[in-house]
Amino acid sequence: MAGPLEGVCVIELALAIQGPAVGFFFSSMGADVVKVEPPMGDASRYHRGVNNTLPATAYGSQFVAMNKGKRSVSLDLKTEMGLKVMERLLASADVFVSNYRASALARMGLELEELTKRYPRLVVGHVNGFGPKGPEADKAM
């Protein structure tokens, strides 16, 4: 889709709504967004509502809404191979967005400050469910 961000490459490492919404906005403005998912996929793929009336082959509406227009790749970032692929993606990207906890990113070797040092032209955006500071800043959603 053409738009003001055509030619911009965004790598999204995000789950649920909050992070994927950021990638959706980039995609809506023409950016090429690559969603990096864990091996089993973003869990919101499988949320089919209270009555669970959708067939097992259908994706949940939340997932469809927040991931429209994105490409995706499944990587196991707990493995050396998965991290190597992620590094290649980041090396060619313009933007990295994530809503993973800072501690989770650190365990994967993807500390935000280190990424900006390794990839000086990479714009890094991070958001989490409970704010950047305070007693619940590193709480899992």
Residue, then its C-alpha position, 0 to 999 in steps of 0.5 A: m500500500a502506497g503512503p507517506l512511509e512507503g520504503v520504510c521497513v519496520i520490524e515488530l516484536a509485539l504481542a496482543i493489542q498494544g504493540p501490534a497496533v503500533g505496527f498496524f499504524f505504520s503499515s496503514m501509512g505504507a511502511d513494510v512491517v514484518k511481524v516477528e512471532p514466536p514458534m506457535g504464533d501470536a496467542s491472539r491469533y487463537h482468541r475467538g471470543v467468548n462463545n468461541t464460535l469461529p472455526a479452528t482454522a479462523y484467526g481471532s478478530q483482534f489478531v486480524a484487525m491489528n495485523k492487517g497489511k503485515r508480513s510475518v515470520s516465526l522465529d525462536l528467539k531462544t535459539e542461536m539461529g533465531l537470533k541470527v535471523m533477527e539480527r539480519l532483519l534489524a540490520s536492514a530495518d529502519v524501525f524496531v517496535s516491541n512491547y516485550r518486557a525489558s527483561a525478556l528483551a535482555r534475555m534474548g540479547l535485544e536490550l534497547e540501548e544495545l540495539t541503538k548502539r549496534y544499529p545507529r540508524l535504527v529508530v527503536g520504540h518500546v511500550n509495555g502494559f504497565g509503564p516504563k518505571g515503577p513497581e509493575a514496570d516489568k510485570a508480564m501481561 
